Amino acid sequence: MAKSRLSTVLCTAFVLLGTPLLAQGPFTLAHHAPATALSLSNNRIGKVPGHATGGHRDAPPVNDDCSGAVAHALGMGETIQLSGNNTGATEDGNTGLVLVWEAFTTTECATITINYCVPGSEFTNHLRNLAVNCPNFLSGILLGVDGPCNVVFNQLAAGTYWIPVYVAAGITPAGPYTIAVSAAPCAAPTAYCIPLSAIGPNNGDFIRQVQLGSINNSSYFQTNITYVDYTAQNTDLAAGQTYHLAIMGSAFQSDKVAAWIDYNRDFIFSADEKIGEDSTVMHLDSTLLFTFTVPTGTAPGATRMRVRTADVQPGQPDPLLPCYNYSRCETEDYTVNIIHGSTTPVNDECGGAAVQPLAAGQTLLMGGDNTGATPDGTSGLTLVWEAFSLTTCSTVTIDYCQPGSIFSDFLVNLAVQCPDFASGLLSASSADTCSATFTDLPPGTYWIPVLADQDAPTGPYTIAVSAVAGCQSTDTYCIPTSAIGPDEGDYISNVHLGAIDNSSVYEQGTTYVDYTAQTTTLAPGQPYTISITAGTAPEDAIAVWIDYNGDHVFSADEKIGEALTTSANEVVTFTFTVPGGIMVASTRMRVRLVFPQQGEPAPMDPCYAYTWGETEDYTISFTSTGVAMPAAGGFAVFPNPGNGNIMVHNGGQGGDVLLQLTDMTGRTVFTDLRRMDAGTRTALNLGGQLAPGTYLLRMSTREGRFEQRVVVQ
């Protein structure tokens, strides 16, 4: 998505006087007054002519533009005098001020003082700015601390700087002038720099998510808030270990993202402490992954991590600097705790895997160092773990053949639970010599068991995980198959719900039976009880789903019950309430009975080909379609109450919508930024992820912020 930028970078916001103190911004005069009446310290109004003396017949001085200034070397502890003649100086087209320019260069960090009261050349007013770029000086303006005669710039990095020397009759020398510039060594910092910005994140240049270890922070920008202190959020990092930092930036391909960790705790993010920098990719929800190793000799203790995103404008530093005041940017700080003593990888257990968000259409590079991995007590295999999360149903492929990191053997499994991962292992839908593909994974978190033996890279490794949109609405329902089916007594003998009261015996080899000619009518918002009678096998699992949204997919939030039998012909009952806001007239109900084997999905999956079992489908009609109750701003949220699967309808203007769900303690449990055109819907598939209770759904757009209470039953 392209982002519109103003072609005149600062002209609409350019203010001479009365501006707040900014470290980077427009020129300001030393004494504040309304721009229409420049009240100076000597109570005189200085004219701002097109020339200082001599009228238009005088040629402008060589330093009338910044490019004509000579950059003088300024040594530490040295004071130099910069002199010239402002006769014939002309008005600058960008600022409207009459200026001449001087320049100096330092080779190390310095505190710079500019003295405008040199004997015989006193300025009664002056600008308190420095430029870091020439000729495009407006793209990097620094603001100093001024007094009656001096302007001080603290902790300037080594480089070249241009001084805008003000020219105004009766206020500054007319003709020859002299200013003095001195340099003092930088004092060791005792606090971290706090970047400022003229525009900040207001145009969408912000950080949406940061994930490293136990840090998993999703956020949306606050207007005019350039820097956010998240140092209360922390994670442990072991010296010598490899980690992945995942950063989700804004939706704009022109933004850059970078991160630093102050390993030596000197309050400076030095170049060798930068752990990564890259540009975001084209699509929304793009995530960058920085893989880094904590230096072995890093002292234990807490230190700071800085994450920045910026749209670098012409003349601004590139690559990103940790303290520079970029005009369009956001900065977030976090705490990391350096620990020692661990010789096993942090992801030796699944609980140590960093969960990285994976969007449809995206590929993530995951990796680390498996040195010291230990055998797993459940499987006996030597494993390390990676993890990802999905917010939309997707088909996921894991590629184990990355350049320089080739696995000659790998597992074709995913775990859906941690730490008890063995109870819910998924098998790949397909696999080849390099990859395993898992079709139509619903939203949730998944753990990848990565082999760490003789068939895997020893030491650093890399795998690629990609997702494409899956679980889209289809024209047909999945039809489960089975190797044995109901033939050993694992069948459904009766289903009773309302007008449906169907008794049957299995047909040998018939795994699936279509009973959709049998139907019953249910009312949204009303409670019902369904009873299922098992066959002659003594132990089975029974589950029921109703496809409430009619998308031909039985999602996890549409399961109305699951139970285990302990005897033959046992009757199992499930009591459920039909959600309000049903948007279809009729749909399908699925009833399954299976005898799950080790390695087969548990809880039960509506489509998986279990070895033993039977599946029956029925038709459900509804008395009336649900009504979506409108929220403020033209939004509608339904069903409400519901089971956590929330549909949001945009009845107002189209655009980006930030969706945030918080519980009654104020804790954010879900956040996402989505594009919603007028009249469209978007689904928040949170069924099974939310505890019953009341939540607040906040929908933020450029037109305002709108809120709706949501009840999860």
N, C-alpha and C positions, 0 to 999 in steps of 0.2 A: 504494500500500500504506500503510495507516494505521500510525502508530507509537504505541505505548502509552506514556503519560507518567505518572509518579507525581504524584498530586494534592497530596501534601504535599511541597513542593519540597525542603526541607532537613531536615525533622524527623528522618528516619531517620539522617542523617549528622551531626547537630548535636553537636559536642563542645566542652566548655568549655576543657579543659586538655590538654596533652600532644600537641597537633596539630602537624604540620610547618608551617613557614612558608609560607604561601600569600599571594599578592597579593590574592586574593579568596576569601572563605570564611566560616566561622562565626566568631562572637565568640570571642576568647581572652583570658585574663587574662595579666598581665605575667609572672608567675612560675609555671613549670610544675609540676604535681603531679597525682596521680590525682584524678579528679573526685569520688571518694568521700571524700577528705580534703583539703580545700583548704589546703595548707600555704603560708601567705603569708610575706612577707619579715620581718614582725615576730614570726613564730612563733605568731601567734594565729589562731584560726579565727573568721571573721566569720559571723554569722548572716545569713540571707537572708530577712528577714521580709516580711510582706505590706505593711508600712509602715515608714518610717524611725523616726519618733517619734510618740508620742501615741496609738498604737493605731488601731483601726478607726473611731474617731469623727472622725478628721481627713479632710477632703476631699482628694482627690489634687491635686497641683499642676497648674497649667495646662499644663505641659510634661511631664506624665506620659507622654504619647504624643508621637511625633516631630512630628505635625501641630500641636502646641501650641507648638513652639519658634519663636522669632522669628529670622529669618535676618539676621544683622548684617553689614553691608558691611565687608570686610577689605581695606585698601589695601596696596600693595606697600611693604615695609619697616615696616609698622605692627604694633603689638601691641595687642590689645583684651582687656579682661577681661569674661568672661561669668559672671554671678552669678544665683543663684536660691535657692530653699528646697525641699529634697527631702522636707519633712514630708508624710506621707501617701502617698508614692510606692508604687505597687502593682507586683506581679510581672507582667512581660511574658509574655503567653500563648505567644509563639513561642520565646523563649529560656529561660524559667524564671528569669531574672535580674530583680532590681528595678532599674529604670532611670528616669532623667529625661533630657531631651534639650536640647541646645543646637545652634545652627546658624549658619553663616556663608556668605558669598558672595564669590567672587573674580571679577575681570574679566579676568585674564590668568594664564598659567601661573605657578605658585608652589610653593615648598617650604614646607610648613606644619608648625609645631611647636606641640603642645598641652602646656602646663605644668600639671601637677597638684599642684605644690608652691608655690602662692601663699602667702606668709606669713599665718598665721592660718587657713588653709584647706587643710591638707595631706592628701593621699590617700596611704595606705600601700600601696594597690594600685589598679589602674585597668585599664580595657579598652584595648586597643590597636587600635581599629577606628574607621572612618568609614563612614557609609552614604551612597550616592549617590542613593537613591530614598526617598520618603516618600509614603504610609504603608507601602508594600510594601518596607520597608527590607532585608529578607533577600535580595532579588533582586540586590543590588549592594553587597556588603560589602568594604571595602578594609582591608588589614592593614598597619600601620605598623611602624617600627623603634623599639623602646621602650628606655628606660633607667629608673633608679629614680624619676625625676620626669617625664620627657618622653616623648612619642610623636612621631616625625617621619614625615611623608609626603612623599616626594620626587616632584617633577615632576607635581603635580596640575594637570590642565587647568582652565580657567576654568569655574565653575559653582557650584552650591549643594551643601553637604555638611552632614550631620547627625552630631553627636557623641553617642554613647551614654555618659552619665555614670553610673558604677556607684554603687549605694547599698547599703551593708552596714554594720551596727553594728560599731563598733570598728575599721573599716578605712577608711571614708570619713566626711567630716563629716556629722553628723546635724543637719539644719535648714539654716541658711544655708551656702552654699558658693560658691567662686569658682575658676574656671580661667582661664588666660591663653592666648590663641591669637595666634601671630605668623606673618607671611608674608615670605619672602625670594624674590627673583627666581630663576626657573629657570635653572640653568646650561645652556649649550649642550650637547646630548647628544654623547657620543663613541662610542656604540654604539647599535644598534637595540634597541627594546623587545622583550621575549620574553613573549608572552601566556601566562598560566596558566589553569587551569580546574578547577572542582570535579569535573566529570564528564568533560569533554573529548569524545573521539570514541567513547566506550565504548558509547553507545546507537545508533551508526551515523551520527553527524553528522561525516562525514569527506570528504576530497577523494580521488576515485578516479583522476583523470587530469588532467594539465596539459600542454597542447600549444601551443607558440609557437616558430616557426622550428625550430631544431635541438633544442629542448627537447621531449621527448615522454616524460613520466614517468607510469607507471601504478603505483599503490601501494594498499595496504590498511592500515587503521589498526592501530597497536600499542596495546594496552591501557594506558590512563593517559598515553599520549604525546600531549600537546596540540600541541606545536610540533615541526616537523621541518625541519632545515637541509639543503636541497638546493642550496646555493649553489655546489657543485662543478659543477652542471649549468648551462650558459650558452648564450646565442645572441646573434648580432649584430643590432642594430636601427639603421637609418639615420635620422638626423635628417631630418624632413620627410616621411618615408614612412609609409604606412598599413599596419597589421598586424591580424591576427586572433588573439586569445587564446581557445582553447577549453578549458573547464573542465568536467569531469564530476564532479558532486557525488554525494551519497548518493541513496538511493531515496525520500527522504521530501519531500513537497511543501512542508512547513513550513520547510525550510532556505533560507537566503539564501547567496549567493556574491558575493564582491567581490574586487577586485585593485587594487593600487597599484604605481607605479614611482617611486622616489625620484630624480627627474630632476636635482635640484640637489645631491644627495649630502650633505644636512645631517642624516642619520640620523632624519629625521621624514617620515612618509608623510602629507603635508598633503592637505586636501580637494581641491585642484586637481590633485593627482597621482593621484587615483582614476581608473582607466581603465574601470571598469564595476562595476555591481552589479545583481543580479537574483535572482529566486527560481527554484529548480529546478521542473521540471514534474512531472507525476504519475507517469510510468512509470520503471522501472529503466533505467539506462544513459543518462539524459537528459544532454545536453550543452548548456551555455550558451556563446554566442559573443560576445565583446566585441571590437568593431572600434574601433581607436584610431589616432591619428597622433602620432608622436613630435614634440614641439615643435621647430621649425626651429632655434632658438638653443641647443638642448641641447649642453653641452660634451661632447666625446668622452671615452670612458673607461668603466670598469666601474661599475655601480651595482646596486641591489637591487630585485627585484620580490617583492611579498608577495601571496599568495593565501590567502583565508580563507573558511571556511564556518561557519555558526552557525545554531542553532535559537534565535532570539531569544525569551527568556522575558519575561513581563510586567515592565515597569519597566526593562528593559535597553535600551541605546541602539539606535535604529533610525532611519536607515540604519546599516550596520555601521561600526564604528570600527576602525582598524588595530591598536590596542594594548589595547582593553578586554578584561577577563577574563570572556568569556561562559561560562556554566555548561556549555553543550553546543556544542562547536566543535572545529575543527582549523585550524592555520595552517601554511603551507609557504612558505619563502623560496627564491628562485632568483637567479641573476646574469644581467643583460643588459649587453651591451657596446655603447655608443653609438658609431657610426662616422659619418664624413663623407665627402663626395667622390663619392658615387654619385648620378647623375641619372636612372638607369633604375629602374623598379620592382623590388623584390626578387624578384617572381614573373615577371619578364620571360622567364626560362627555367623549364622545368618543375621543375628541381631546387630552385628557390626557393619553390615552393608549399608552404604549411603543410598537412600531411595531417591532416584532421579526422575523427575517428571518427563514423560515421553508423550509427545503430541503426534497425532496422525500426520504422516508426511515427513516426519523427522527421523534422523539417524543420530544416535548417540554413540560415542566411543567410550567404552568402559574399560577400566583396567587398573592394575596395581602391581604389587609384588607379592608372589606367593611363597617367598622364602620363609621357611619355618612353619608352613601349614601343617596341621596335625590331622590324624585320621578321625573321621566322624564316628561317634559312638553308636549311632543308629544304623548307618549304612556300611560302615567299615571302610568307606572310600576317603581318600585325602582330598579335601575340598576347600575352596574359598568361595565367597558369595558376592554376587552383584544383585542389585534390585532396581526396579523401575515401577512407576505408577502411571495408570491410564485414567483419564477423565472421560474419554469416549471409547465406545467399543471399537476394537481394532484387531487387525491381523498382524502379528508380531513375528519378525524373523531375527534369529540370533546367528551371526556370522562368526565362525571361529577361525577364519583364514585371513587375518589381517597381515599386511606386509611386516615381516620381521617377527611375527607372533603367530605361528601356525600350530594348531592342535591336530595331531594325527588321530585323536579319538576324543569324543566329548559325550556328555549326557544329553539325551533328548527329552529333558524334563523341565518343568517349572513347578515351584512350590507356591501355594496360595496362602500358607500360614507360616509364621515364625514366632517362637522357636520350634513349635511342634510341626515341622515341615513335612514329615513323612505321612501325616494324616490327610494331606490334600495334594498329592503330586499329580500334575497334568502331563500327559504324553503328547509329543508333537504330532500335528496333523500330517506332516510330511518332513522328510529329512534327506540330505544328500551328504557328500563327503566333507562339506564345509559348513553346512548350516542346518538349523532346525526351525520349522515354521509352525506357529500356533494360530489356528484360525479362529477369528471372532471371539477374542478375549473380552469379557465385559469389563467395565471400569473397576479399578481396584489396584492393589499392590501385589507385585509378583517378585519372587526371589529366584535367581539363576544359580544353580549349583555348578561351579566351574572346577573341572578336574585340575588337580595339582600333583600329578604323578609323572612317570616316565613318558607318557604320551602327550604331555602338555609342556609349554615353555616353563623352564625353571628360572625363577626370578621375575623380571618384569613381563607382563602379559597384557594383551589388548583384545577385546572382542567388540563387535559392532552390533547394536540393537536398533532395529528400524521398525516403524509402524506405518500401516496404511489403513485408511478408513474401513472398518468392518461392521458387522451387525447392522447393516442398513436394512430398512424395511424391504421385505421380499414379497413375492406373490404367493409363496407356499411355505408351509411349516416343515421343519425338519422331521424326518421319519426315522426313528431309531431302528437299528438292526441288532442282531445278537447271534452269538455262536451256538448257544443251546436254547435260549429263550425260556418259555414256560414249561418245557418238557419234563422237568423234575419237580413240578408242583409249585413253581414260583410264578403264580398268576393271580389275577384279580377276579374274585368270584361275584362281587356285588359293589355297585356304586349308587349311593342314594343322596340326592340333593334336590329339594323341591319336587318338581314334576319328573325328574330323572330318578328312576328306580330300576336299574339294569342288573339282572343276574345272568351270569354266563359261565361257561366252562371253556377252558383253552382248547384251541385246535393245535395239534402237534406241528411244531415248526413255525407257527404264526406268532411273531413277536409283537406286531402292531395291529390294532383293530380300530377302524374308523366308525365311531358311533355318533358322528356329528349330526345324523338325522334326529337324534334324541336331544331335546332342548328343554331348558327351564328359564324362567324370567326372574331376575333379581332387581332390587331397587337400590340405587346409589345411596350410601349412608346408612343402610340397614344391616343388622347382623344375621348371619346364617350359620348352619352346622352341616357339614358333609360327613358322611360315614362311608368307609371303604372296608370291605371284608376280604381278607387274604385267602390264598389258596391253601393247599395241603402241606406246603413246606413249613417247618417250624420256626424259621428265623428269616425275616426279610425286612427291607426298608420300603416305606410307602411315602410318596410325596405327591402334592397337587399344586398346579399353577393355573392362573387365569390370566390371559393376555389382555389386560385392561385397556391398554392403549392401541390395540389392534395392529401392531407393527409386525406381526408374524414371528415374534421372538418372545420366548418365555424368559424374562429377565429375573435376576435374583430377587428384586423387590416385588415381583408378581407371584412368588411362591407363597401359598397360603398355609402350608404346613408340611412337616416331615416327621416321621416317627418310625421306631423299630418294633417289630412283632417278636413275641417270644413263644408263640404256640401256633399250631395249625388253625386255620379258619378264624383267626382273631379279628375283631372289629376295631378299627381305628377311627376316631372322630377328630375333626378340626373345626373350631369355631372361628369365624372371620367376619369382618365388616367390609362391605363393598365401599371403596373410596367414593367421595363426592367428586363431581366434575368429570365423570366419564364422558368421553367425546365420541364414542362409537355406539351404534345401536345394538350390535351383536358381536360376539367374539368366540374364542375357543378356550375350552378348559382341558387340561392334560392331567391324567392320573397315571402314575407309574409305580410299579412294584418290582424291586430288583433284589438280588442277593449279591452285594458288592464284594469283589475280590480285592486282595492286597494290590495297591497301586492304582485301583480304579477310583474315580472321583468320589469324595465324600466331603461335605454333604452332596446329595444327589444332584446330578446334572440333567436337564430336561431332554438333551439330545444325544448324550454319550451312548456308545454301543456296549452296554454291560453284557457280560458273558451269560448271566441268567436273568430272566425277567420278562415282563409284559408291559405294554403301554396302550392306554385307551384314550381317545379324544372325544369330547362332547361339545355341544354348542350352548353358549350362554347369551341370553338376550337381556336388555335393560329396559326398565319401564320408561325412562326418559334420559336424554343425554344430560350430563352435568352442565351447570352454568358457571362460567369462569367469573368470579367476583373481581371487579376492577379495583386495582390499587391506585394510589396517587400517581399522577403523571401519565395516565393512559395505560399503565401496565396492568396485567391481570395475572394472578397466581392461582394455580389449581393443580391437583385437588387439594383442598384445605378444609378440614384436616386430611392427612394422608399418611403414607408409610415412609416418606422421605424422598420419593421420586417426585420432583417438583417441575411443573411446566410453567414457563414464564412467557406471556404473550405481550408483545409490544404494540399497543394501540396508538402510540404517539409518534414522534419523529424518529427517523432512522439514524443510526450512528453507533459508536462504541458504547457499550454498557458495562460498567464494573459491577459484578454481582458478588456480594459479601453476605455470608450467613453467620450470625453470631448467636451463641446461647445466652441465657439470661444472666450469666456472670460477666458478659461482655467479651468472652473468648471467641475469637474467629475460628470457625470450624471448616469454612470453605470460602475460597475466593477465586474469581476468574474474570478475565476481560474478554468479552465477546462482541462481535459485530452483529447487530440486530437491525435489519431493515424494518421499516414501518409495516405492520401487519403480519410479522413473522413470529415464530415461537422458537424457544430454545429449551432443552431439557436438562435439568440438574439431576443426574442419576445417583442419588445419595441413599437409596433404599438399602437398609441393612448396615449403613455406616453411621447413623444417627440414633442416639438414645431417645426414647419417647420423652416428649416435653414440648415446650414453647420456644421458638426461635424467632429472630428478627432478620428478615431478608431485606438488604439495602441495595437499591439499584441506582447507581450514580452515572449521570450523563453530563454532557456539556450544558444542558438546560437546567440541571439541578439534581437534587438527591431525593429519592422517594423510598419509603419504607413500608413493609407489610409484615405483620405477624404471621408466622406459619406454625401450625400444630402438627407434630409427628406423633402418631399413635403406636 
